Amino acid sequence: MTTAEERLAVLETKMTAFEEDVHDMRLKVDEMHNVLMQAKGARFVIVAVAGLAGFLAGISAKLLPVIGR
């Protein structure tokens, strides 16, 4: 059986590791945000290309059964 102090020590260790992971993720998100803010025009190009790709994928999925005959 473990004592309350041992369980608390394990919990503190896990919490410290969790805080480090969250800090690392925050740095990565901040970096991605800064890149997107620097390339304002590219942001719209990325959205447009993604929309076009989705549109073309939808059209091709609709026409695939017709083409396969």
Residue frames as qw, qx, qy, qz and C-alpha x, y, z in Angstrom:
[[0.000, 0.889, 0.458, 0.000, 0.00, 0.00, 0.00],
 [0.405, 0.354, -0.023, 0.843, 1.23, 3.48, -0.79],
 [0.206, -0.559, -0.475, 0.648, 0.93, 6.35, 1.58],
 [0.228, 0.910, 0.335, -0.092, -0.69, 9.66, 0.81],
 [0.192, -0.819, 0.316, 0.440, 2.72, 11.35, 0.68],
 [0.433, -0.151, 0.752, 0.474, 3.98, 8.90, -1.94],
 [0.371, 0.625, 0.661, 0.186, 0.87, 9.37, -4.07],
 [0.035, 0.961, 0.108, -0.254, 1.23, 13.14, -3.75],
 [0.321, -0.604, 0.520, 0.512, 4.87, 12.95, -4.85],
 [0.432, 0.188, 0.779, 0.414, 3.92, 10.90, -7.92],
 [0.233, 0.832, 0.503, 0.014, 1.15, 13.37, -8.74],
 [0.120, -0.895, 0.133, 0.408, 3.53, 16.32, -8.41],
 [0.395, -0.318, 0.675, 0.535, 6.00, 14.62, -10.76],
 [0.366, 0.464, 0.744, 0.311, 3.31, 13.96, -13.35],
 [0.088, 0.929, 0.316, -0.172, 2.04, 17.54, -13.03],
 [0.249, -0.722, 0.355, 0.540, 5.52, 18.93, -13.63],
 [0.369, -0.016, 0.770, 0.520, 5.89, 16.84, -16.78],
 [0.248, 0.707, 0.654, 0.100, 2.42, 17.95, -17.93],
 [0.041, -0.922, -0.075, 0.377, 3.29, 21.62, -17.40],
 [0.301, -0.481, 0.564, 0.600, 6.45, 21.20, -19.48],
 [0.341, 0.297, 0.802, 0.389, 4.46, 19.59, -22.31],
 [0.141, 0.864, 0.477, -0.078, 1.88, 22.38, -22.27],
 [0.174, -0.815, 0.184, 0.521, 4.64, 24.98, -22.33],
 [0.343, -0.192, 0.714, 0.580, 6.25, 23.31, -25.35],
 [0.273, 0.561, 0.742, 0.245, 2.90, 23.19, -27.18],
 [0.011, 0.919, 0.253, -0.303, 2.29, 26.86, -26.40],
 [0.246, -0.612, 0.422, 0.622, 5.64, 27.80, -27.91],
 [0.314, 0.109, 0.801, 0.498, 4.84, 25.84, -31.08],
 [0.167, 0.761, 0.625, 0.042, 1.39, 27.43, -31.41],
 [0.106, -0.877, -0.010, 0.468, 2.87, 30.89, -30.89],
 [0.303, -0.371, 0.609, 0.632, 5.47, 30.18, -33.57],
 [0.271, 0.393, 0.795, 0.375, 2.81, 29.01, -36.06],
 [0.051, 0.880, 0.433, -0.188, 0.72, 32.09, -35.28],
 [0.192, -0.746, 0.232, 0.593, 3.67, 34.38, -35.90],
 [0.310, -0.069, 0.739, 0.594, 4.38, 32.71, -39.25],
 [0.187, 0.626, 0.727, 0.211, 0.77, 33.12, -40.34],
 [0.058, -0.905, -0.230, 0.352, 0.72, 36.76, -39.25],
 [0.268, -0.539, 0.434, 0.671, 3.87, 37.48, -41.29],
 [0.066, 0.004, 0.786, 0.615, 2.41, 35.94, -44.44],
 [0.419, 0.368, 0.441, -0.703, -1.05, 37.51, -44.53],
 [0.561, 0.442, -0.355, -0.604, -1.42, 37.05, -48.28],
 [0.287, 0.228, -0.926, -0.088, -0.27, 33.46, -48.10],
 [0.289, 0.120, 0.785, -0.534, -2.95, 32.73, -45.53],
 [0.620, 0.442, 0.152, -0.630, -5.66, 33.48, -48.09],
 [0.490, 0.455, -0.666, -0.329, -3.85, 31.44, -50.72],
 [0.014, 0.133, -0.967, 0.217, -3.69, 28.47, -48.35],
 [0.455, 0.298, 0.601, -0.586, -7.43, 28.74, -47.64],
 [0.603, 0.521, -0.175, -0.578, -8.23, 29.08, -51.35],
 [0.360, 0.382, -0.833, -0.174, -6.09, 26.09, -52.34],
 [0.153, 0.020, 0.921, -0.357, -7.64, 23.98, -49.57],
 [0.547, 0.409, 0.362, -0.635, -11.12, 24.97, -50.74],
 [0.560, 0.520, -0.448, -0.464, -10.30, 24.18, -54.36],
 [0.170, 0.269, -0.948, 0.024, -8.82, 20.82, -53.37],
 [0.332, 0.179, 0.785, -0.491, -11.94, 19.97, -51.39],
 [0.596, 0.498, 0.057, -0.627, -14.17, 20.99, -54.29],
 [0.478, 0.474, -0.669, -0.316, -12.20, 18.89, -56.76],
 [0.022, -0.128, 0.968, -0.213, -12.22, 15.92, -54.40],
 [0.482, 0.309, 0.574, -0.586, -15.99, 16.19, -54.08],
 [0.616, 0.538, -0.211, -0.536, -16.49, 16.39, -57.84],
 [0.337, 0.405, -0.838, -0.139, -14.16, 13.45, -58.49],
 [0.207, 0.007, 0.910, -0.359, -15.89, 11.33, -55.84],
 [0.585, 0.425, 0.336, -0.603, -19.21, 12.11, -57.48],
 [0.617, 0.588, -0.334, -0.402, -17.96, 11.25, -60.97],
 [0.140, -0.444, 0.885, 0.018, -15.92, 8.18, -60.03],
 [0.590, 0.182, 0.763, -0.192, -18.82, 5.69, -60.36],
 [0.617, 0.712, 0.110, -0.315, -19.71, 7.14, -63.77],
 [0.247, 0.747, -0.590, -0.184, -16.14, 6.94, -65.06],
 [0.348, -0.338, 0.871, -0.080, -15.65, 3.39, -63.76],
 [0.771, 0.317, 0.442, -0.332, -18.37, 1.89, -65.96]]
